[in-house]
Amino acid sequence: DYKVTGVQTCALPIWEIDTLKNLANLYFEMDDPGNALRTYQAIEALTPADVEVLLSAGNLNYLLGHKNSAATYFSKILEIDPKNHIARQNIDLIGQQQSAAA
C-alpha cells in the first residue's frame, strides 16, 4: 500500500503508474523535491525493480543532502543492472565527497 496526497491504494495498472511518474516530475519542476521523492518512493513500493524510479529517487535524495540514502538507491540499481554506468558514477562521486569531508 502507498499514499500520495492522502489517497491509498495497492495495485495499479501501468498507465496509473505512469501518471504517478508524471506527478513526481511535476513536483520536481515546481521546485518541490520532497513531494517528488515521496511520490517516487510510493512508485518504488509498486515497482521495486524500476531503474528509472530508483535513479530518480537516488538523485532526489542527493539533491536533498541525503547522500547515504542516495547511495542506497544507486546500489539497488547496480543489484538489478550491474553495468549501469550512471549508478556507478554516482556512487563513486558520493564516496569521493565523503572521503574529502572526512
Secondary structure, DSSP 4 states (H G I P E B T S, - for coil): -EEETTEEES---HHHHHHHHHHHHHHHHTT-HHHHHHHHHHHHHH-TT-HHHHHHHHHHHHHTT-HHHHHHHHHHHHHH-TT-HHHHHHHHHHHHHHHHH-
